Amino acid sequence: MADNKRDYYEVLGIQKGASEDEIKSAFRKMAMKYHPDRNPDDKNAEEKFKEVNEAYSVLSDPDKKNKYDKFGFAGVDPNAGFGSGGSGFGGFSDFSNFTSGFGGFEDIFNMFTGGSSGYRQDPNAPRKGQDIEKSMSISFNEAVFGCKKEIKLTKNVVCDTCGGSGAQPGTAKKICPHCGGSGRVTTTRSTMFGAMQQVSSCTFCGGTGQINESPCKTCGGSGRVRKTLNITVEIPAGVDNGSIITLRGQGQPGYNGGPAGDLYIVLQVKEHSMFERRGDDLWLSVPISFAQAALGDEVTIPGLKDKLSCKIPAGTQPGTVLRLKKKGVPNVRTGQPGDMYVEINVEIPTKLTSKQKDLLRQFNETTGKGGFTQQQKFRDDMDNLFVN
């Protein structure tokens, strides 16, 4: 009997010991996947569906499940002596057992047709309108300090003539005679299981349950018209590239008196000519001369609002990073500023006079090896590489 059968738990994709809810959920998933209506003329899917049905007919029955867990397929085989007789596994030959678990095939069928949720929802209930997303380009300083910007947005708005009803003023919509105002129609068709009922949206009223015999002349019965609006956007200080400003209720209008959607402004911040922003911190590369690096100096650098003074310690090496606290960008939530990091770039002159060259040679000779510790370490490390 069990030579060509797969384990029932394997068929439903669950572990042994699964709960009743887990068995039921797995069955619904598999039944939806292999249902003949979804796989017309697919013999493999039909066999899979039968296999799923058989597995569920056993595992959904506490007595059969207990026997199967103890004795395997023999425990539920009426010819093996473990059961109390019957017509096999309760498969297609025992459709009543198949439907007794949780509403049976009708429950699955509703999952295919939307009968358990979509069609039963009131088509005239208030619904929120769609959200809108729009990009906006701003300058570096506008992002740092905040600003007000005005944008033009073309979207749907509620029709002023009909107030969104879609009906010409002085008229009203009528109940659809085809669905009786439910927005749904039921059709009956013959299947391998017998007569089956299918619930679908009424095509005459579009699922609303109402017919508009006198549509509004302004909006054509839609209850909304296209319009271009000027919208002011408040941009707080500290926003960054990719930040999103949310304007509640500025999206598409709702349906049946529902609230309007939201408008999401996605900011695109232009780069600064000197600063690099990393979160709330600013990075700035500052070129100085060899003499400034060696002797130390105080240089003037740009800040966000005015010029700043930056002290260069004597003996500063190229690539050294100096930190100026609280000179960065204000945090968009707390308002606390980040820091500014100044990276030192020692610039080597490319054009020298003869006198300058002589002075540099004299300097190099008088400095000796002790004045350049990094060079000395480099030479020592190199010599160690070739020591036998």
N, C-alpha and C positions, 0 to 999 in steps of 0.2 A: 504493500500500500504506500509506504513512505519512500520508495526507491527514488522517485523523481520529484519529491516534494521538498520545498524549502521550509526551514523553520518559520513558524508563524510570526515570531517576534522579528525575525530578519525581514520577512515580507513587509511588515509595517514600519520597519526601520527603528525599532525601540529595543530596550534592554529587558531581559527577564526580570519580573518584579515591578514593571511599570504600573503606575496607578490607573484607575478607571478613566480619569480625565486624560491622561497621556495616551492611553489606548484609543480613546474616542477621537482625540485631536489628530493622532497619526493616521487613523482610518479616513477621516475627512480629507486630509491632505492627499493621501494616495488615491482615494476615490475620485477626487477632483482631477488628479493628474491623468488617470487612465480611463475616465468615463467615456463610453462610446460616443456620446454626443460631441465630445471634444476631439475624438480621434476616429472620425468616420472611415469605414472600410479598412481599419487597422486591426488585423487579426491578433497581432502581438499585444496591443493595448487591451483588446477584449479579453485575452487570456490573463493578462496582468490584473484586470479588473475583477475577474472571477476569483483569482488567487487572493486578492485583497479582501474580497467579500467573505471568502471561506475562512481566512485567518481571523477576521473580525467576529464572525459568527461564533467562533470558539472562544476567543479571548475576552469577548464582551459578556459571556455567560459564566458566572462565578463557578458553577458546578463543572462545566466543560473545561474551563481554564485550570481548575484544580487538578482534574484528571490528566490534562495535557502536560502540566508541569511535573506530575509524578511519573507518568508512563509514556509520555511522548505521543506520537500519532496513534499508537495502539490504544491509548486511554480514551480516545474519542471515536474510535472505529467501532460501530455497532456490531460488527462481525467478530470483534476480538473478545467480547465477553465483558468488557469493562463498563459499557454503557447500558442504558435501559431500552435500547432499540431506537428506531426512528428511521429517518430518511437521509442518513449521511451527515454531512457537515453543516447542514442549514444553508447550503449555497443557493444557487439560482432555483434549485428544486424546492427550497423551503424559504420563499421570499418573505413570509410573515415574520420569521425569526430575524431576518436581515433588517426589517423595518422596526423591530420592537425596541431597539437600543436607545435611540434618541430622536425619534421622528423619522428614522430610516431614510429612504431615498429622497423623500420630499425635502428633508433637511439639507441633503447634499445638493439637490436640484436648486434650492433657493440660493445656495452659494454660487452656482453657475450663473443664475439669472439676476442676482442682486435682490431677490425677494426678501431676504432677511434684514436688509438695511436700506439700500438705495431706493427701491420702489416704495417702501413703506414710509419714507420720510415725507413730511408734508411739503409738497412742491411750492406752496405759497408761504412757507415759513420765512421769517427774516434771515437773510444771509449777508455776511460781510463781503464787501467789494474786494477786488484784487489789489494787491500791492503793486507799486511802481518803483523801479530802480532807475536812477539817472546819475551819470557821472558829472563831476564839476572840477575844473582845473583852477587852482589857486596858487599864488606865489608863496615863496618860502616865508616871507615876513607875514603874510596874511595867516599862514598856518601857525606861526609862533605867537603872534599877538592877538589873533582873533579878528573877525570882521563881520560885516553884513554884506551879503551878496543877493542879487536879484536874478532869478532865472525865469525863462519862459517855458511853460509846460502845457502841451496840448494833450488833453485827456477827455474822457466822457464826464459830463455833469448831468444832474437831474434836470429834466425838461421843465422849464418854467410854465409852459402852457398847460400841461396835464399834471404837473406835480409828481411825475414819475410813474403814474398809473398806466400810461400808454393809451388811455382811452380819451377820445375827444371830450372836452368839457361839456357837462350836461348829460353824458351818457355813462353807462357802466358795463363791465364785462358780464357775460352770461355763463351759466354753468354748462359745461360741455355735455351735449346729449349722448355722445358716444361712450363716455366713461362715467357719466353721472357725477362729475366733479372730483373723482378720486385721482385722476391723472394716470390711471393704470387700466389696462385691458387684459383679460384672460382668454387665452386660446387653448384649445384642446387638440392634442395630436396623438396618433397611435405610435407606440414604441415597442421594443421587444419586451417591455415590462407590462404592457397594456396601455390604456389611455392615460396620458400625462397632461397636466395643465401647466402652462407657461404664462407667467405674468410679465408684461412688458409695458413700456411707456406708451401712452396714447399718442398716436401720430397726428391726430386732428388738433389737439390743443397743446402739443409739445410737452405733455406731462404736467401742465399747470392746473388742469381741471377746469379751465375757463377759456372762453372764446371771445375775442375782441372784435365785435362786428363794426365798430366805429373807431378805428385807430386814430390817434392824435395826428393831425396834419403836420405838426412841427417836427415830431420825432419819428413819425411813421409807425407808431405803436410800440417802440422799444422803451419808451420812458426816459430816454437819455439822448443827449446831443453832444457833438464834439465842440470843444471850445479851448482857446489858448488863454492861459492865465499867467499873470505875473505873480510870482511867489517869492517872498523874502526869506532868506535862509540865514539864521544866526549861527556863525561859526565860532565856537569857543577857542580861547587861547590854548595852544599846546597840541592841537590835532596833528596827525602825521599822515603820510601817504597811505592810502587804503582805509583811513578812518571813515566811519559811516555816521551821518547825521540822520536821525529819524524824525520825520514830521507826521505826527499822528493825524489820521483822518484826511490826508491830502492825496490819497490814492484814488482808485476808481470808486464810483458810488456803489452803495450796497443794493441789494435786491429786496423787494417787498418790505421796505422800511428798515432794512438792516444797516449797520454802520458802514461808513466808507473805509476802504483799505488805507494803508499807510504809504508814505513816500520815503524812499531810502536814497539819500544823497551820498554817493561814493566819491571821496575826495582824492584828487590826483595832485600832489604837491610838486611844484617845479623845483629843480635843484638850485642851490646857491652857488655863486661864483667862487666863494672862498671856504665856506663851512661845509663839513660833512656831518650830517645828523645821525646819531646812533641812539635811538630811543629819546630820552630827555637830555642826553649829553651832546656836546658839540666838539668836533675835532678840527684843528686848524694846523696847517703846516707853515712854519715860520722860517725863512732863510736868514742866516746870520753869517758873518765873515769868520775866517779862522781866528783872527785877533779877538773878536768878541767872544768866541767860544773858549779861547785860551785864557783871556784876562777877565772874562765876566762883563756883563753890561746890563743895562735896563732898556728894553725896547718897547715901542708902542705897537699894539696890535688892535685889530677891530673887535668890538663887542657887538651884542645885538642892538643896543641903544646908542652907545657912544664908544669912544676909543678907550682902551685899557692899557695899563702899564704891566709889563711882564719882566721879572728879574731873571737874568741868565747867570747862574753861578759860574765862577771861574773853573775851567777844566771841563766844561760841558762837552759830552761826546755826541757825534752825529746820531740821530735816532732817539735821543733822550726825550722823554715825554714829561712835561710839566703840567701840574693840575691847578686850575683856578676854580675854587669852590663856588658853587651857586651862580655861575655865569652862563649856565646853559639854558635850556628851554623849560618853561613852566609846565608841570605835569597837568594834563587836561582834567584830571579829577581833583587833585589836591591843591594845585596851584604852586607847589613847591618846585623851585628850579633845579635842574640838573647841574652838572659841572662842565667846564670847558677844559679840554686837553690840548696842550700845545706841543706839537712834535717838532723838535729842532732839526733843521736841515742845514748843515754846514756847507756853504757854497764856496767852491774853489775857483779863484779868478782864472780866466782863460787868456787875458791879455795883460802882460806885464812889461814895464819899461826895463831898460838895462840896469838902472839903479835899484829897482825893486828886486830884480833877480839877484843882484849882488848881495843885497841885504838879507834875502832869504837864505842864500848859501852860507853867509856868515852865521845866521841864526841856527841853521842846521848843524854847522860845525861846532858851535859853542854849546849846543844842547846836549850832544852826546847820546849814548845809548840809554842813560838813566832817565832821560826826559820822556821816552816813549815806551811805557811799560808793555803795551799791547804788541808793539813791534818786537820787543825783546822776547816776550813769551812765544810769539810766533816762530822766531828763529830757533829758540831752544827746543820747541816741539818738533820742528822740522829736522834739527840735528839728531834728535833721539830716534827718528824714524830710520836713520841710516847707520846707527851704531851696531857693530857686529857683536 
